[in-house]
């Protein structure tokens, strides 16, 4: 079988640190394993023409969600031998799930591999926005000492109202980490938690359009599905409290690109942070790079060295099962046997 990995370029760091598993040079640390099983491994960084050159002979395609090989319906049609699409991480929206299911291609991702890493990143970015950290840092770098204008946009997080949109594995960990800051916390999800879970996390359920205008900070932690694409459009962004902050470590397409720029430029929102974009990698002229009051990162939240080890181990586990003809662990499965089987995605495709 031919396994194609589409991963980010590691450059000199790939040689300097062998723990940087998620790059193309180090191929998740799985080259020896795959080749020892008698299979071919191709590890590339090009998500365009080079990828398409390999598609007609590819049996397994592995891609990280932050260096996405967009497997559209057209590309799936170009891949007659394709049997497994595997996300090295969490979030498989870069694969056309409906088209994969129609072809009975198995889709899997490494559930839970990045939840701690992303939750920590969310808390960091919430604090960066509320405390006006980025302008303060830039002021120091450029030789300034401008306390007045920096303090004028800095707040305590304590006693603020925080909303979490998407209360899955990551959202719950975000809530657990924010609870000690003594915030009021609400959440929205298509599946409500039990009363005991809500009490432990200190979060109360609200319908989305009730939650949005109540919150000083909103964190988006929902998967990208047809139901969540552009969930935060111009109308919903305008319904947020004036001066509120929005953090999005989920998927870029959940927030309307130009609408976000507009509400930051006119001062309706005080700041936006996240590390997810559309498209990815973001173009040099992407408007989110230069919009005011942002604290963006290049989709690194789930890419700590610890997270890379977790998703590399998960990919190996999935490949071993696939090569042996055994079932892939059910918690990893997104699509199997012609159906979307993951609860996170299935409701949106039925």
Secondary structure, DSSP 4 states (H G I P E B T S, - for coil): -EEEEE-B--THHHHH-TT-TTBTTTGGG-HHHHHHTT-EEEEE--SSHHHHHHHTT-SEEEE-TTS---B-HHHHHT-TT--EEEESSS--TTB-HHHHHHTT-EEEE-TTTTHHHHHHHHHHHHHHHHTTHHHHHHHHHTT---HHHHHTT---STT-EEEEE--SHHHHHHHHHHHTT--EEEEE-SSPPPHHHHHHHTEEE--HHHHGGG-SEEEE-PPP-TTTTTSB-HHHHHHSPTTEEEEE-S-GGGB-HHHHHHHHHTTSEEEEEES--SSSSPPTT-GGGTSSSEEE-SS-TT-SHHHHHHHHHHHHHHHHHHHHTPPPPGGGEEEETTEE--HHHHGGG-
